[in-house]
Amino acid sequence: MLQNNPELKSKIDQLWNKFWSGGISNPLTAIEQITYLLFMKRLDELDQKRQADAEWTGEKYTSKFEGTWIPPEERNWPVAEQRPIDKRTLRWSEFKRMQAEEMLQHVQGKVFPFLKDLNGAESNFTHHMKNAVFIIPKPALLVEAVKTIDEIFEVMEKDSRENGQAFQDIQGDVYEMLLAEIATAGKNGQFRTPRHIVKLMAELVQPQLGHKIADPACGTGGFLLGAYQYIVTQLAINAGAKNLKPDEDGFIRTSVAATFDEKRQFVLQESLYGYDIDATMVRLGLMNLMMHGIDEPHIDYKDTLSKSYTEEAEYDIVLANPPFTGSIDKGDINDNLQLATTKTELLFVENIYRLLKKGGTACVIVPQGVLFGSGGAFRTLRQLLVERCDLKAVITLPSGVFKPYAGVSTAILLFTKVWGVKDKVTKPATEHVWFYEMAADGYSLDDKRTKQAGFGDLQNIIAEYHTRDAATDTDRTVKCFMVPRTEIADEKNNYDLSLSRYKQDVFEDVQYDAPSVILDRLLKAEVGDADEAELAKVQSGIVRELLELKGMVE
């Protein structure tokens, strides 16, 4: 994995430093520009590999760099005035040999427009790339970036050969590390969910091929990628794949769909849907999934809380870490949302409930305030989760999980929709709720988030959740236990879902020495082994006061 390859990490750090010194210091802007270059490089390599494979197998393959390309703005011109571009000159392996000034002009004016037009005018990718711009300002920066990316790919190839890890997975690690550089929360409270938390949540919901999966606040697409990798890994294991080893967090993952036939690949690609209100995040999400082998991701620019978003009962699985902070304008809120609030953390959970099909499952990160907030909307939401859904689990996370972005205390809610929006609830859906108090996630809980030995509680959570039993998980002095719905819903608890409400603290019985013994110890520290006669002669105020205290307690 990337954390265990210091050479690769060093090269990526070099790339960041080059962009910083070259005048592109905004992490999001730098990631966009680096991503475009990674795409150009990967597109060329994949195309050459597919050509070679086609020659070996005899299958027909048409290169993306075969023939000529006419820029979209020239396509309505008279043929005589059009300026067709030889696609071969758009390959990374061709333009990287150019002189600095020529390379910058060529990439800006020809290669990047070709990249934007890659999947055709009607594709989702082309639509969201329409306003993308290539803004590397200096020829020297482009030359250095191209050189460093070539070196990164060489290290990736070496790592793949020596450690047996799929190249596509290493490439994904590189991209995930680039995304990790977004070290400040966005204006809407956005921040990236750590990959090991994404994997944990995928293991809890266990998405399957054919499930329709969504993230209504998808950011860079981490949860969709997590679901994709879980499904691909399970299919690979079922097909007898070898050499799949646990990663540094104890999870077995691959993103290579080598066991897929064309039908399975199509079903999976049509299963993943993401939405975000930040155009940059949409582009990064598209690129992230495409870098992992998903050719045409369904990620769109949409505000899923607004009146314009009307989907309901569409998805089998929802995985999300929606924005925690801020409020939405009351006039913009979707009319179908019934909670009397403008708080996004509450509205997103209600909206996720609405998005689920009956029998569909959601795994959502929320601030812990949602679990115990006293406002009417907080209680109403918790009642909805307990009565209209089967609320399976509440997992509290340590406050450092989202550092350096934020130190807020969070929790994972896992629930399955049982009663629809318009159904009359004849019986509350939840019988018992499983609580787990995560103390460690395998990383330090400071801003550095350094990898620690072991997996923290990650693998224990998965094992305990999938073997939970209401009849036996009754000891509330341990880190996980089950609580009946009747207790949660009673008048005293009023649908409070905070773990501390139900956990029983164990107080250790500590034996203390008698006061006279403690005073003897203090006297000895002052005057040594003097007897009482000698002590009486000592004029020290401290000794005199200690003797007086000793006389009072004896």
C-alpha positions in Angstrom: 0.0 0.0 0.0 1.0 3.6 -0.5 1.8 4.2 3.2 4.5 1.5 2.9 6.2 2.9 -0.2 8.2 6.0 0.9 9.6 6.4 -2.6 6.2 6.9 -4.1 5.2 9.2 -1.3 8.3 11.2 -1.9 7.6 11.6 -5.6 4.1 12.8 -4.9 5.4 15.3 -2.3 7.8 16.5 -5.0 4.9 17.0 -7.4 3.0 19.1 -4.8 6.1 21.2 -4.1 6.5 21.9 -7.9 2.9 23.1 -8.2 3.3 25.2 -5.0 6.4 26.9 -6.2 5.0 27.2 -9.7 2.2 29.5 -8.4 -0.7 27.0 -7.9 -1.0 26.8 -4.2 -4.8 26.1 -3.8 -5.0 22.3 -3.1 -8.3 21.9 -5.1 -6.9 23.7 -8.1 -3.6 21.7 -8.0 -5.5 18.4 -7.7 -7.6 19.3 -10.8 -4.5 20.1 -12.8 -2.6 17.1 -11.7 -5.6 14.9 -12.4 -5.8 16.1 -16.0 -2.1 15.2 -16.5 -2.6 11.8 -14.8 -5.5 11.2 -17.2 -3.4 12.0 -20.2 -0.7 9.6 -19.1 -3.1 6.8 -18.1 -5.1 7.2 -21.3 -2.1 6.7 -23.5 -0.8 3.7 -21.5 -4.2 1.9 -21.4 -4.7 2.5 -25.1 -1.3 1.0 -26.0 -2.0 -2.0 -23.7 -5.4 -2.6 -25.3 -3.8 -2.4 -28.7 -1.2 -5.0 -27.8 -3.8 -7.3 -26.2 -5.9 -7.0 -29.3 -3.0 -8.0 -31.5 -2.3 -11.0 -29.3 -5.9 -12.2 -29.1 -7.0 -11.2 -32.6 -9.8 -9.1 -31.2 -10.7 -5.8 -32.9 -9.8 -2.7 -31.1 -9.9 0.9 -32.4 -7.3 3.1 -30.7 -8.5 6.4 -29.2 -5.5 8.0 -31.0 -6.3 6.6 -34.4 -7.3 9.0 -37.2 -7.9 12.7 -36.8 -9.8 14.9 -34.3 -11.7 18.0 -35.1 -12.3 20.5 -32.2 -16.0 20.9 -31.4 -16.1 24.6 -32.3 -14.9 23.7 -35.9 -17.3 20.9 -36.6 -19.9 23.2 -38.2 -17.3 25.0 -40.3 -17.0 24.2 -44.0 -14.8 21.2 -44.4 -12.2 23.2 -46.3 -11.8 25.5 -43.2 -11.6 22.8 -40.6 -8.1 21.9 -39.1 -8.1 18.2 -38.3 -5.5 17.2 -35.7 -3.6 13.9 -36.0 -4.6 12.1 -32.8 -1.2 10.5 -32.5 0.2 13.9 -31.6 -2.2 14.0 -28.6 -0.5 11.0 -26.9 1.4 11.6 -23.7 4.3 9.6 -25.1 4.4 12.0 -28.1 4.0 15.5 -26.6 6.3 14.8 -23.6 9.3 15.0 -26.0 8.4 18.5 -27.1 10.3 21.6 -26.0 8.8 23.5 -23.0 7.0 26.3 -24.9 5.7 24.1 -27.6 4.5 21.5 -25.1 2.5 24.0 -23.1 0.8 25.4 -26.2 0.1 21.9 -27.5 -1.4 20.6 -24.3 -3.5 23.8 -23.7 -4.7 24.2 -27.2 -5.1 20.6 -28.4 -4.6 17.8 -25.8 -6.8 19.2 -23.1 -9.7 20.1 -25.4 -9.4 16.5 -26.8 -9.6 15.2 -23.2 -12.7 17.2 -22.5 -14.4 15.7 -25.6 -13.2 12.2 -24.9 -16.5 10.4 -24.3 -18.5 12.2 -26.9 -20.7 15.3 -26.8 -23.6 13.6 -25.0 -21.6 12.0 -22.2 -21.9 12.9 -18.5 -18.1 13.3 -18.4 -18.0 15.8 -21.3 -20.9 17.7 -19.8 -19.2 18.3 -16.5 -15.8 19.0 -18.1 -17.3 21.8 -20.3 -16.2 24.5 -17.9 -12.9 22.9 -16.9 -9.8 24.9 -17.7 -6.1 24.0 -18.0 -4.3 26.7 -16.0 -0.7 25.5 -15.7 0.9 28.9 -16.3 4.5 28.2 -17.0 6.2 25.9 -19.5 8.8 24.9 -16.9 6.1 23.7 -14.5 4.5 21.6 -17.1 7.8 20.0 -18.1 8.7 19.2 -14.5 5.2 17.9 -13.7 5.3 15.6 -16.8 8.7 14.3 -15.8 7.6 13.7 -12.2 4.4 11.9 -13.2 6.5 9.6 -15.5 8.7 8.8 -12.5 5.6 8.1 -10.3 4.3 5.7 -12.9 7.7 3.9 -13.0 7.6 3.5 -9.2 4.0 2.2 -9.5 5.0 -0.3 -12.1 7.9 -1.5 -9.9 5.7 -1.8 -6.9 3.2 -3.8 -8.9 5.8 -6.2 -10.1 7.6 -6.7 -6.7 4.6 -6.8 -4.4 1.9 -8.3 -6.6 -0.5 -5.5 -6.1 -2.7 -4.6 -9.1 -1.4 -1.6 -10.9 -4.9 -0.1 -10.9 -5.1 -0.3 -7.1 -1.7 1.4 -6.7 -2.9 4.1 -9.1 -6.0 4.5 -6.9 -3.8 4.8 -3.9 -1.9 7.7 -5.6 -5.0 9.5 -6.4 -6.4 9.0 -2.9 -3.2 10.5 -1.5 -3.6 13.5 -3.8 -7.2 13.9 -2.6 -6.0 13.7 1.0 -4.2 17.0 0.4 -7.5 18.8 0.6 -6.8 19.6 4.2 -9.3 22.3 4.8 -13.1 22.0 5.1 -15.1 23.5 2.3 -17.5 26.4 2.7 -20.4 23.9 3.1 -18.6 21.8 5.8 -17.3 19.3 3.2 -14.4 17.1 4.1 -13.1 13.8 2.9 -14.0 10.6 4.7 -10.9 8.5 5.5 -10.7 5.4 3.3 -10.7 3.0 6.2 -14.0 4.4 7.5 -15.4 4.0 4.0 -14.3 0.4 3.9 -15.8 -0.2 7.4 -19.2 1.1 6.3 -19.1 -1.0 3.1 -18.4 -4.1 5.2 -21.4 -3.2 7.4 -23.9 -2.9 4.5 -22.4 -5.5 2.2 -23.6 -4.1 -1.2 -24.2 -6.7 -3.9 -24.0 -6.7 -7.7 -27.4 -5.4 -9.0 -28.0 -3.1 -6.0 -28.6 0.5 -7.0 -26.3 2.6 -4.8 -26.2 6.3 -4.1 -24.4 9.1 -2.2 -26.5 12.3 -2.2 -23.4 14.4 -1.1 -20.7 12.5 -2.8 -17.7 14.9 -2.9 -14.8 13.0 -4.5 -16.9 9.8 -4.8 -15.2 7.9 -2.0 -18.3 6.0 -0.9 -19.2 5.0 -4.4 -15.7 3.8 -4.9 -15.9 1.9 -1.6 -19.0 0.1 -2.7 -17.6 -0.7 -6.1 -14.4 -2.1 -4.6 -16.4 -4.2 -2.1 -18.5 -5.7 -4.8 -15.6 -6.4 -7.2 -13.6 -8.0 -4.3 -16.4 -10.3 -3.4 -16.9 -11.4 -7.0 -13.1 -11.9 -7.3 -13.1 -14.0 -4.1 -16.1 -16.1 -5.3 -14.3 -16.7 -8.6 -11.3 -18.1 -6.8 -8.9 -15.1 -7.0 -5.5 -15.7 -5.4 -3.0 -13.3 -3.7 -5.6 -11.0 -2.3 -4.0 -9.9 0.9 -5.4 -7.7 3.7 -4.3 -4.0 3.5 -2.9 -2.0 6.4 -6.4 -1.7 7.9 -7.2 -5.4 7.7 -9.5 -5.1 4.7 -9.2 -7.2 1.5 -9.8 -5.0 -1.5 -9.2 -5.0 -5.3 -10.6 -2.6 -7.9 -9.7 -4.8 -10.9 -12.8 -6.4 -12.4 -10.8 -9.1 -14.2 -13.5 -11.7 -13.5 -16.2 -9.6 -15.1 -17.9 -10.4 -18.3 -19.3 -7.5 -20.3 -22.8 -7.9 -18.8 -21.6 -7.8 -15.2 -19.4 -4.7 -15.9 -22.4 -2.9 -17.4 -24.6 -3.8 -14.4 -22.1 -2.5 -11.9 -21.4 0.7 -13.8 -25.1 1.4 -14.0 -25.4 0.9 -10.2 -23.5 3.9 -8.8 -25.0 7.3 -8.5 -23.5 10.4 -6.8 -24.6 14.0 -6.5 -22.9 17.1 -5.2 -23.4 20.9 -5.2 -19.8 21.7 -5.9 -18.8 21.6 -9.6 -15.1 21.0 -8.7 -16.1 18.0 -6.5 -18.2 16.6 -9.3 -15.3 16.7 -11.7 -12.9 15.2 -9.0 -15.5 12.5 -8.3 -15.8 11.6 -12.0 -12.1 11.4 -12.3 -11.6 9.4 -9.2 -14.0 6.6 -10.3 -12.7 6.7 -13.9 -9.1 6.3 -12.5 -10.3 3.1 -10.8 -11.8 1.6 -13.9 -15.3 2.9 -14.0 -15.5 4.3 -17.6 -18.7 6.4 -17.4 -19.7 7.2 -13.7 -23.1 8.7 -12.9 -22.0 11.7 -10.9 -24.0 14.9 -11.4 -24.2 18.4 -10.1 -27.4 18.5 -8.0 -28.6 19.9 -4.7 -30.4 16.9 -3.3 -32.1 18.9 -0.6 -33.6 21.4 -3.1 -37.1 21.5 -4.7 -35.6 20.5 -8.0 -34.5 17.1 -6.7 -37.5 14.8 -6.7 -36.2 11.2 -6.6 -37.8 8.9 -4.0 -37.6 5.2 -3.1 -34.9 4.7 -5.8 -32.0 3.1 -4.1 -31.1 -0.2 -2.4 -28.0 1.2 -0.6 -27.1 4.8 0.4 -23.7 5.5 1.8 -23.0 9.1 2.9 -21.2 11.6 5.0 -23.3 14.7 4.4 -22.3 18.2 5.3 -22.6 18.9 9.1 -22.5 22.6 9.3 -24.7 25.4 8.1 -28.4 25.7 7.2 -30.3 25.7 3.9 -32.5 28.6 2.9 -36.0 27.6 4.0 -37.5 28.5 0.6 -35.1 26.1 -1.2 -36.0 23.0 0.9 -37.7 20.2 -1.0 -41.4 20.3 -0.2 -41.4 16.5 0.4 -39.1 16.9 3.4 -41.3 17.2 6.5 -38.8 18.1 9.3 -39.4 21.6 10.7 -35.7 22.6 10.4 -33.2 24.1 8.2 -30.3 22.1 9.6 -28.6 20.1 6.8 -27.5 17.3 9.1 -31.1 16.5 9.9 -32.5 17.1 6.4 -30.0 14.9 4.8 -30.8 11.9 7.0 -34.6 12.4 6.3 -33.8 12.7 2.6 -31.7 9.5 2.7 -34.7 7.7 4.3 -36.9 8.9 1.4 -34.3 7.9 -1.2 -34.3 4.3 0.0 -36.5 1.6 -1.4 -38.4 -0.4 1.1 -35.9 -2.9 2.4 -33.0 -0.6 1.4 -30.2 0.1 3.8 -28.3 3.3 4.6 -25.0 3.8 6.4 -24.6 7.5 7.3 -22.1 9.5 9.3 -23.8 12.2 11.5 -22.5 14.6 14.2 -23.2 13.1 17.6 -25.6 16.0 18.4 -28.1 14.2 16.1 -28.2 11.4 18.7 -29.4 13.5 21.6 -30.4 17.0 20.4 -33.4 18.2 22.4 -35.1 20.2 19.6 -38.3 18.9 18.1 -36.8 18.2 14.7 -34.0 16.1 16.4 -36.5 14.0 18.3 -38.8 13.6 15.3 -35.9 12.3 13.1 -34.9 9.8 15.8 -38.5 8.6 16.1 -38.6 8.2 12.3 -35.4 6.1 12.4 -36.7 3.9 15.2 -40.3 3.4 14.1 -40.3 3.6 10.3 -36.9 2.0 9.9 -35.1 -0.9 11.5 -32.3 1.1 13.2 -29.7 -1.6 13.3 -26.6 0.1 14.8 -25.3 3.3 16.3 -21.5 3.4 16.3 -19.8 6.3 18.0 -16.4 7.5 16.6 -13.6 9.2 18.4 -13.4 12.9 17.8 -10.1 12.8 16.0 -11.3 10.6 13.1 -11.8 13.6 10.8 -8.7 15.5 11.7 -7.1 17.6 10.4 -10.4 18.8 8.8 -12.4 18.9 12.0 -12.5 17.6 15.6 -16.2 17.1 15.8 -17.5 14.0 17.5 -19.4 11.8 15.0 -21.4 8.5 14.8 -22.4 6.0 12.2 -26.1 5.3 11.8 -27.0 2.0 10.1 -30.7 1.5 9.3 -33.0 -0.3 6.9 -36.3 1.3 5.6 -39.3 -0.8 6.5 -42.3 1.6 6.3 -42.7 4.0 3.3 -43.3 7.7 3.6 -47.0 7.4 3.2 -47.5 4.1 5.1 -49.3 3.9 8.4 -47.0 2.4 11.0 -48.9 -0.5 12.6 -45.8 -1.8 14.4 -42.5 0.0 15.1 -39.8 -1.5 12.8 -37.0 -1.5 15.3 -36.8 -4.3 17.9 -33.2 -3.7 19.3 -30.4 -1.2 18.5 -26.8 -2.3 18.6 -24.4 0.3 20.2 -20.6 0.2 19.8 -18.1 2.7 21.2 -15.1 2.9 18.9 -12.1 4.0 20.9 -9.4 3.7 18.1 -9.5 3.4 14.4 -5.9 2.3 13.8 -4.5 5.9 13.5 -3.3 8.5 15.9 -6.1 10.9 16.8 -4.1 14.1 16.4 -3.7 16.2 13.2 -1.0 14.0 11.8 -3.2 10.8 11.9 -0.2 8.5 11.9 -0.8 4.8 11.3 -0.6 2.8 14.5 0.1 -0.9 15.0 -2.9 -3.0 14.5 -6.4 -2.1 13.2 -7.9 -0.4 16.2 -11.5 -1.4 16.6 -12.2 -1.7 12.8 -12.2 -5.4 12.4 -13.8 -6.0 15.8 -16.7 -3.8 14.8 -17.4 -5.9 11.7 -17.1 -9.2 13.6 -19.3 -8.1 16.5 -21.9 -6.5 14.3 -22.4 -9.5 12.0 -22.7 -11.8 15.1 -24.8 -9.5 17.3 -27.5 -11.2 19.3 -30.1 -9.5 21.4 -30.3 -12.4 23.8 -26.6 -12.4 24.7 -25.4 -8.8 24.0 -26.8 -7.5 27.2 -23.7 -6.5 29.2 -23.7 -2.7 29.1 -20.3 -2.4 30.8 -18.4 -3.5 27.6 -17.9 -1.5 24.4 -20.8 -3.0 22.5 -24.3 -4.1 23.6 -27.9 -4.1 22.5 -30.8 -2.0 23.8 -34.5 -2.8 23.2 -36.6 -0.3 21.4 -39.1 -0.1 24.2 -36.4 1.3 26.5 -35.3 3.9 23.9 -38.8 5.0 23.2 -40.0 5.2 26.8 -40.9 8.5 28.4 -37.6 8.8 30.3 -35.3 8.4 27.3 -37.6 9.9 24.7 -35.8 8.4 21.7 -32.3 9.4 22.9 -29.7 7.5 20.9 -26.5 8.6 22.7 -24.5 5.6 23.8 -23.7 7.2 27.2 -27.4 7.1 28.0 -27.4 3.3 28.1 -23.8 2.4 28.9 -23.1 1.4 32.5 -19.8 2.7 33.9 -17.8 0.4 36.1 -16.2 2.0 39.1 -13.2 0.3 40.5 -13.1 -0.1 44.3 -9.9 1.6 45.4 -8.4 1.0 48.9 -6.7 4.0 50.4 -4.4 4.0 53.4 -5.7 5.4 56.7 -5.1 9.1 57.3 -2.6 8.4 60.2 -0.5 6.2 57.8 -0.4 8.9 55.2 0.6 11.5 57.8 3.4 9.2 59.1 4.7 9.0 55.5 4.6 12.8 55.1 6.5 13.3 58.4 9.1 10.8 57.4 9.6 12.7 54.2 10.2 15.9 56.2 12.5 14.6 59.0 13.5 11.1 58.2 13.4 8.4 61.0 13.3 10.7 64.0 11.4 9.4 67.0 8.6 11.3 68.7 10.9 13.1 71.2 13.0 14.4 68.4 9.9 15.3 66.4 8.7 17.4 69.4 11.9 19.5 69.2 11.5 20.3 65.6 10.2 23.9 65.1 9.3 23.6 61.4 5.8 24.9 60.8 5.0 22.0 58.4 6.1 19.4 61.0 4.1 21.0 63.8 1.0 21.1 61.7 1.4 17.5 60.6 1.8 16.4 64.2 -1.4 18.4 65.1 -3.3 16.6 62.3 -2.0 13.2 63.4 -3.2 13.9 66.9 -6.7 14.8 65.6 -7.1 11.5 63.5 -5.7 9.1 66.1 
